[in-house]
Amino acid sequence: MIDSSVIQALRDLGMTVPTFNQYLRLYEKLLSGPSVVQDWSSIETPDTSQLFPYEKLEDIGEDRDRENHRKLVVLKLNGGLGTSMGCQRPKSAIIVKNEKSFLDLIGEQIRHLQKMAPVTLSLMNSFHTHLETEKIVQSFSSEIPLTCFQQNRFPRLDENSMLPLSPHTFGEDAWYPPGHGDLYACLEEQGLLDRWLKEGKEVLFVSNADNLGAVVDEKILNYMVSHHISFLMELTPKTPTDLKGGTVYQQEGQLKLLEIGSVPSEYVAEFQGMDKFKVFNTNNIWINLPRLKQRLSEGPIDLPVIANRKTISDQKIIQLETAVGAGLEFFADAMGLVVPRVRFAPVKTTSDLLRIQSNIYLETNGILERNPERTLKGLPEIYLKGPLEDEQELSIRIPVVPGMIDLIRLEIEGDVSFEGKATLKGRVRIRAKKSPVVIPEGAVLDNDTLGH
């Protein structure tokens, strides 16, 4: 039972009735305790009927391609700032490749698809990213069907009193965007779902704006349309670097999302292993729009709450969030599609950014592909520590991205800078803890270790 003082404090914030009710449902779930799986023995590895391999998708002709694309809306989750790379502007505004930002690349992809059919692009922004995003997309918004909308904002909770932070005291820091699970409510409340249905749209493809592998795939789109799939989550095989990623499990025949926060402590090692849970969620989600409309007519999609604990201005707070992928348990015939790793290429750190900016990737029509000149298996491991963890510092200290075609592993730590184009091969380690290290233009580092 929510205390009356909390309800009154929330009412005083002036939220709309749907947002207020949505928040109260999450608050009640928080009070009932963490949604930890109670009966671990009931969790099963999904069977083959619910995990379909990408390799078995059929090839289709151009005519069916064109018709399928007319039914498509591409939606990018664009609420995040680039704080993990030291910047406070929309992450999607960061320059990624060939002087183009994430948004520029996304715009080019959709513009290219217009040659086939009028594919709609939509951006779900947060109050942190909305205004700047609208300015950036002006460069291509007249060329493609585009909708920008702002997701809800929720009040942060004081962890001790469990009351919402006061906007008078904390200003904008009193609020936060409540995660991408907010998508379902936004599409319904802001009329976007009804509009797309009237326009004849049938399939919504949702992905993170920073996942450069999440491009429109004709085979997946055709599978959604021809088999009338209600909800499809793209999954990819786990590697040792994916230990904390969400996965899926089967319980009483229903596919469900499993995040590490819902795993009992004694089973975390099993969750992170690759025996029982062999795939993880890429957050590339495909949803049938008529089926979504039908499901919402039955009541809200009441997702599990994620209690995200942080410190804001020395104040311990709680953010109540939800994940869009958790929606799969609300569709009886939801399924997973096991896709190649190339469809999961997020840029979370400057190490990821440098790899993408290098000649390991080529860009055409906003789509990145691996350079065929690289004959080594897989991608190079890159670890940047110190000043180079900041995106602005990266662009200053490495003004020209080194050649990395033959690179296996790169470690750079400390006060390191490059004067111009260099070439890195094999395993390279550069450390500058005691004094600066400057790599001259034209240098070739082949299995070298520099600095102290």
FIRO-325138 format. One record per residue (C-alpha): residue in one letter; x, y, z. Coordinates in steps of 0.001 Angstrom, whole numbers, plus 524288, in hexadecimal, padded with zeros to 5 digits. Layout:
% FIRO-325138
A|X|Y|Z
...
//
This chain:
% FIRO-325138
M|80000|80000|80000
I|80592|80D17|7FBF3
D|805F1|8172D|806C5
S|7FC7C|82282|804CF
S|80799|82C58|80662
V|80E7E|82646|7FAAF
I|8021F|826C4|7F268
Q|7FFFB|8350E|7F5D8
A|80E2D|83885|7F2F5
L|80CED|831E5|7E5AD
R|80031|83909|7E2C6
D|806C9|845ED|7E5DA
L|81081|8436C|7DADD
G|805D3|8455F|7D0B0
M|807AC|838E6|7C8DD
T|7FD18|83522|7BF26
V|7F346|82B01|7C3DE
P|7F8BC|81FE1|7BB54
T|806C5|822F9|7BF75
F|802BD|823F7|7CDB8
N|7FBDF|816B8|7CD1D
Q|80750|8108E|7C5F9
Y|810A6|8156A|7D06F
L|807F2|810AA|7DB8C
R|807E5|802E1|7D5E7
L|816C0|802C8|7D5E0
Y|81746|80872|7E3A4
E|80E56|7FDAB|7E89B
K|8171B|7F36F|7E26B
L|822E5|7F999|7E900
L|81C38|7F89D|7F648
S|818F2|7EA58|7F413
G|82767|7E759|7F2E2
P|830C4|7E3F8|7E7D0
S|82B34|7DB4D|7DD23
V|834F1|7D051|7DF8E
V|831B2|7C340|7D95B
Q|82BC6|7BB2A|7E447
D|82C60|7AD8C|7DE67
W|83935|7AC7F|7D71B
S|83687|79E44|7D3B1
S|82AD1|7A28D|7CB8C
I|8339A|7AA41|7C24E
E|836D8|7A2F0|7B5EB
T|83F73|7A584|7AA3B
P|83635|7A966|79F19
D|83342|79E66|7959B
T|835AD|79F4D|78706
S|8278E|7A32B|7843A
Q|829E7|7B01B|78B2A
L|83806|7B2A4|7870A
F|838C7|7B30C|77848
P|8460B|7B3A8|77157
Y|84836|7BF09|7680A
E|84E81|7B5E2|75E24
K|84163|7AF5F|75B99
L|83A7E|7BBEB|75778
E|83693|7BB7D|7493E
D|83B9F|7C43D|73E6D
I|8312D|7CC76|737EA
G|82F34|7D3F1|72B63
E|82FA0|7E29C|7294E
D|820DB|7E3F9|72783
R|81DEA|7DDF0|734BD
D|828F8|7E5F9|73A9B
R|8229F|7F267|735C2
E|8153C|7EEB1|73AFD
N|81ACB|7EAD9|7484B
H|82240|7F79B|7498B
R|815AB|7FF57|747B1
K|810F5|7F93E|7545A
L|81D0E|7FCB2|75C55
V|81FED|806C5|766E3
V|82DFD|8079F|76BBD
L|82ED8|80CE5|77996
K|83B9A|81099|78023
L|83CAC|811B9|78EED
N|84391|81ED0|78FF7
G|84266|822F7|79E17
G|85075|82174|7A2A0
L|85B53|82B33|7A4B2
G|86976|827FF|7A1BC
T|86D7D|82824|7B00B
S|8750E|81B51|7AED5
M|87DF1|82294|7A557
G|87EB2|82F32|7AD16
C|874C0|8375F|7A59A
Q|867AB|83CED|7A9F9
R|8610D|83E4A|79CC2
P|858D6|833E2|795EE
K|8612A|827FB|793B3
S|85BAE|826D8|785FF
A|861F9|8340A|782AF
I|86FC6|82EA0|78467
I|87781|82D93|777BE
V|8793C|81F38|774A0
K|87DE6|81D26|766B4
N|881A2|82589|75B07
E|87DE5|83209|76257
K|87033|82C93|76494
S|8693C|82B0E|77190
F|8608D|81FA9|775A1
L|854DB|827C6|77152
D|85B15|82AE7|7642F
L|85D96|81C6C|761AE
I|84FAA|818D4|7659A
G|84A51|82370|75CC0
E|85260|81E61|7514E
Q|84D8E|81088|75370
I|83F5D|814BC|7530D
R|8419B|81DF3|747A0
H|8475F|812A1|73FF4
L|83B7C|80A2E|74310
Q|83284|8149E|73D54
K|836CF|81010|72FD7
M|82F29|803B2|732A5
A|82399|80889|73ABD
P|81FD4|81380|7443A
V|82598|80DE6|750C1
T|82252|81613|75CB5
L|82CCD|819E0|7669D
S|8296A|81D51|774A9
L|8325A|821CD|77FB2
M|82E6E|82018|78DE3
N|835DF|82AD8|794FA
S|836D6|82E53|7A34C
F|835AB|83C09|7A8C8
H|8449A|83BE9|7A8D4
T|845C2|83987|79A2F
H|8392D|83E53|793CC
L|83C2F|84C6C|7904A
E|849F3|84A25|78B30
T|8459B|83E2F|7838D
E|83AF8|8460D|77CC5
K|84557|84FD1|77872
I|84E91|84555|7735F
V|84464|83E04|76B52
Q|8406D|84A5C|76414
S|84B4E|84716|75A73
F|843BA|83B38|75570
S|835E6|83BF5|75B19
S|8304F|8418F|74E81
E|8350A|835B4|746D0
I|82ECB|82AC1|74EDB
P|82251|82853|756B2
L|82736|82BC1|7646E
T|820F7|82D0E|771C1
C|82828|83173|77DFC
F|82119|82FEA|78AE4
Q|824E0|83190|79914
Q|8230B|8268A|7A2B2
N|81DC2|8289C|7B058
R|825B4|82DE8|7BB88
F|82469|8284D|7C918
P|8285F|82DBE|7D66C
R|83441|8283A|7DD40
L|831FA|822E3|7EAEB
D|839B3|82611|7F71C
E|83E8D|818A0|7FB44
N|83CA7|81BA6|809B2
S|82F5C|82255|809F5
M|82A31|81BE3|7FD7A
L|8247C|8291B|7F9DC
P|826B7|82F72|7EC90
L|831AE|83962|7EBB3
S|82D1C|8476B|7EBA0
P|82EC4|84E80|7DE96
H|8303C|85B1E|7E666
T|83C6F|85590|7ECD7
F|8422B|84CD3|7E24C
G|83D44|85351|7D5D7
E|83E2D|84A5C|7C9F1
D|8458F|8405A|7D225
A|838AE|83D47|7D8F1
W|83460|83649|7CC86
Y|8392F|82B16|7C3F5
P|834D9|823D0|7B79C
P|82F33|816C5|7BC4D
G|835ED|80D64|7B2F0
H|831F8|8085A|7A5A3
G|826BA|8002F|7AB03
D|81F71|80D2E|7AB48
L|81DD4|80B7A|79C91
Y|810F8|80408|79D58
A|80A0D|80E76|7A550
C|80F83|81975|79CF2
L|80AFA|81371|79024
E|7FD31|8120C|7957E
E|7FBFC|81EE8|79CE8
Q|8021C|8276B|7925F
G|7F9D8|821A1|7877B
L|8053C|81C4D|77F95
L|80052|80E52|77F7A
D|7F311|81241|77A01
R|7F94D|81B2E|76FF5
W|8026C|810A2|76ADA
L|7F757|806DA|769F5
K|7EF53|8108A|761ED
E|7FB19|8121F|758F7
G|7FB3E|80373|7569E
K|80733|8008E|75EE9
E|807EE|7F2E9|764A6
V|815B4|7F0D4|769F2
L|81DA6|7F8DB|77399
F|82C5C|7F690|7742E
V|83200|7FBD7|780F3
S|84082|7FCEF|7842B
N|84A39|8053A|78B9E
A|84F41|81105|78422
D|85D49|80D65|787B6
N|85C70|7FF8E|78227
L|86266|80139|774B3
G|85F64|7F31B|77149
A|850B4|7F50C|772AA
V|84D69|7F7C8|7647D
V|840E7|7F3D6|75D77
D|841F4|7E5A8|7593A
E|838E8|7E16D|74E31
K|838DE|7D331|7525E
I|834A2|7D642|76045
L|82A6B|7DFE3|75B86
N|824D1|7D5D0|7522B
Y|82483|7CB94|75CF3
M|81CC9|7D500|76592
V|81304|7D7E3|75ABD
S|81153|7CA76|7548B
H|8105D|7C305|7617B
H|80882|7CD81|768B2
I|81212|7CD80|77417
S|80D21|7D5EF|77F57
F|81A14|7D87A|7863C
L|827E5|7D4B4|7824F
M|83461|7D719|789EB
E|84190|7D61B|78342
L|84B27|7CE2E|78B4E
T|8594A|7CB05|7887F
P|86289|7C0B0|78E06
K|86941|7C474|79AAA
T|877DB|7C670|79C01
P|87FD5|7C821|7A87E
T|87DFF|7D6F2|7A727
D|86F21|7D5D4|7A7E1
L|86DDC|7D089|7B5A4
K|86469|7DAE9|7BA96
G|85BC6|7DC19|7AE8D
G|84D61|7D8AC|7AFB1
T|84905|7CBA3|7AA1F
V|83C70|7C41A|7A822
Y|836CD|7B82E|7AEA2
Q|82AC7|7AFD3|7AD42
Q|8210E|7ADD0|7B836
E|814A8|7A5EC|7B648
G|8161E|7A79E|7A7A6
Q|81750|7B67C|7A81D
L|82399|7BDAE|7A3FB
K|82836|7C7C1|7ADF3
L|83368|7D165|7AF82
L|83D21|7CEF0|7BA72
E|845D5|7D9DF|7BF81
I|850B7|7D7EB|7C96E
G|84929|7DFBE|7D3AA
S|83E95|7D542|7D3D0
V|8480B|7CA02|7D602
P|84977|7C484|7E3DF
S|8575B|7C6D1|7E898
E|85A68|7B853|7E95E
Y|85757|7B6C1|7DACC
V|85E94|7C297|7D550
A|86A0F|7BA32|7D0CA
E|860B6|7B161|7C95F
F|85A10|7BD3D|7C359
Q|86714|7C2BD|7BED1
G|86BCE|7B5BB|7B988
M|869B9|7B102|7ABB1
D|86409|7A389|7AE37
K|85601|7A60A|7B252
F|854C8|7B39B|7AC4B
K|85BB0|7B38A|79F4C
V|85680|7C04C|79984
F|8540D|7CE35|79E08
N|84ACC|7D935|79A87
T|84FC3|7E2E2|7904A
N|8441B|7EBE0|792F9
N|84082|7EB0B|78497
I|831D4|7E8FA|785B6
W|82799|7E6BF|77B09
I|81948|7E8E0|77E9F
N|80CC5|7E692|776EE
L|80551|7F375|77810
P|7F756|7EE14|776CA
R|7FA7A|7E3EF|7813F
L|80034|7EE8D|789EB
K|7F3B0|7F66E|7885C
Q|7EBAF|7EA77|78C03
R|7F405|7E7B4|797F2
L|7F355|7F5C6|79CD0
S|7E482|7F58B|79B73
E|7E49A|7EB00|7A5E6
G|7EBFB|7F3B7|7AF7F
P|7F99E|7F96A|7B172
I|805BA|7F148|7AEE7
D|809A9|7F09C|7BD2E
L|8185D|7EE42|7BC61
P|820FD|7E9D7|7C7B5
V|82781|7F509|7CEE0
I|83633|7F73F|7CED8
A|83ACA|7FED7|7DAD6
N|846A9|8067E|7D63E
R|84DF9|80C37|7E1D8
K|8569D|81829|7DFD9
T|85C4A|823DF|7E6E5
I|85809|8316C|7E26A
S|85E2A|83D55|7E8FD
D|86264|834B7|7F477
Q|8546F|82FCD|7F5A5
K|851E1|8212F|7F4B1
I|8466E|81F4E|7EB7F
I|83E7E|814BB|7E4C3
Q|839DB|81504|7D6A3
L|82E93|80C11|7D2F6
E|83136|80720|7C52E
T|82C46|7FCE0|7BBB1
A|831F4|7F5AB|7AFEE
V|82B45|7F4E7|7A2B1
G|82F9D|7E6CC|7A0F4
A|827BB|7E293|7ACD7
G|81BB7|7E478|7A459
L|81DC8|7D723|79E22
E|816E0|7D018|7A94C
F|80A67|7D7A0|7A626
F|80946|7D10E|798CC
A|80634|7C28B|79925
D|80D20|7BF90|78C5C
A|81920|7C825|78EC0
M|825B0|7C252|789A8
G|8344D|7C458|78907
L|83C8E|7C4E5|77CBC
V|84ADE|7C122|77E1F
V|8521A|7CAB8|77554
P|8606C|7CC66|7717B
R|868DF|7D4AA|77A60
V|869F7|7DF55|7700B
R|85C37|7E3B7|773BD
F|86129|7E77B|78128
A|86B5D|7F23E|78007
P|868B3|7FC0D|78AEA
V|871B6|80773|78DC9
K|87248|808BD|79C8E
T|8802E|80DB2|79E9A
T|88ADA|814E0|79745
S|89159|8079E|79552
D|88563|80372|78D71
L|8855A|8108E|7867C
L|89396|80FAE|7822C
R|89163|80204|77CC1
I|885A7|806A8|774D2
Q|88CF6|812AB|76FE0
S|89845|80A6D|76AFA
N|89A32|80408|75DC2
I|894FF|7F748|76345
Y|887A2|7FC67|75F26
L|8830B|80222|7524E
E|876C3|80A79|75133
T|86D0D|80ACD|745FA
N|85F84|81112|7468E
G|860D0|8123D|7554E
I|8636E|803A7|75702
L|87050|7FEC5|75C95
E|8767E|7F24E|75787
R|88319|7EB79|75B23
N|88E5D|7EE8A|7522E
P|8911A|7E262|749DD
E|89F9D|7E5A2|74A84
R|89FB3|7E11F|758AB
T|8A2FF|7D2B1|75848
L|8A45F|7D0DF|766FD
K|898F4|7CA7B|76DCF
G|8902D|7D341|775D7
L|89247|7E147|77A07
P|89E0C|7E6CA|78136
E|89D15|7E8BF|78FD4
I|89EE2|7F71E|79334
Y|8A0A1|7FC97|7A0EB
L|8A23C|80B44|7A2D1
K|8A4D7|81032|7B096
G|8A705|81DC7|7B5FD
P|8A4F9|82A16|7ADA6
L|8A126|82225|7A1AE
E|894D8|81D84|7A89F
D|88F71|82B0D|7A599
E|889CC|82CAE|797EE
Q|88F0F|83A85|79626
E|89C92|83687|79AC3
L|89C3B|82B10|7916B
S|899FD|83402|785B7
I|8A4F5|83D2A|78A10
R|8AF13|832DD|78DC8
I|8AC40|82A03|78228
P|8A8E4|833B6|7774C
V|8AACB|8293E|76CE4
V|8A633|81B8E|7703D
P|8B13C|81187|76EEE
G|8B084|80675|7651A
M|8ABDF|7FA31|76C38
I|8A9CF|7EFFC|761AE
D|8B3EE|7E6E8|767DB
L|8B19C|7EAB3|77611
I|8AE8B|7E039|7803A
R|8AECD|7E7E4|78CEA
L|8B150|7F617|790A0
E|8B34D|7FBBA|79E35
I|8B5AE|80A46|7A03E
E|8B6B7|8101C|7ADCD
G|8BA54|81DBD|7B25B
D|8BF69|829E6|7AB5C
V|8C07F|82480|79D8A
S|8BE8F|82BC2|790AE
F|8C0A4|82958|7822D
E|8C665|8338F|7790F
G|8C008|82DE5|76CE3
K|8BCCA|8214D|765E6
A|8C327|81547|76BBD
T|8C1B0|806A7|76999
L|8BF56|7FCE5|77483
K|8C19B|7EE54|772DE
G|8C0EA|7E271|77BA0
R|8C0BD|7E5AF|78A1B
V|8C429|7F3AE|78D93
R|8C54C|7F979|79B26
I|8C81B|807CF|79E02
R|8C93B|80CD3|7ABFA
A|8CC50|81AB3|7B027
K|8CB3F|81B4D|7BEE0
K|8D81A|82243|7C1B0
S|8D9E0|82AAF|7B5A4
P|8D243|82D8D|7A912
V|8D39E|82488|79D61
V|8D22F|82A40|78FBF
I|8D0BA|8212F|7840A
P|8D6A3|827B8|777F7
E|8CF95|82869|76B0B
G|8D25B|81CA0|7627B
A|8D608|813D2|76DE9
V|8D3C1|80541|76C8D
L|8D1F9|7FE3E|77987
D|8D2A9|7EF97|77797
N|8D174|7E7C4|7842C
D|8D7CD|7F321|78B67
T|8D75A|7F7A9|79988
L|8DA6C|80613|79BFA
G|8DB8A|80EB2|7A7FD
H|8DBCD|80BB8|7B669
//
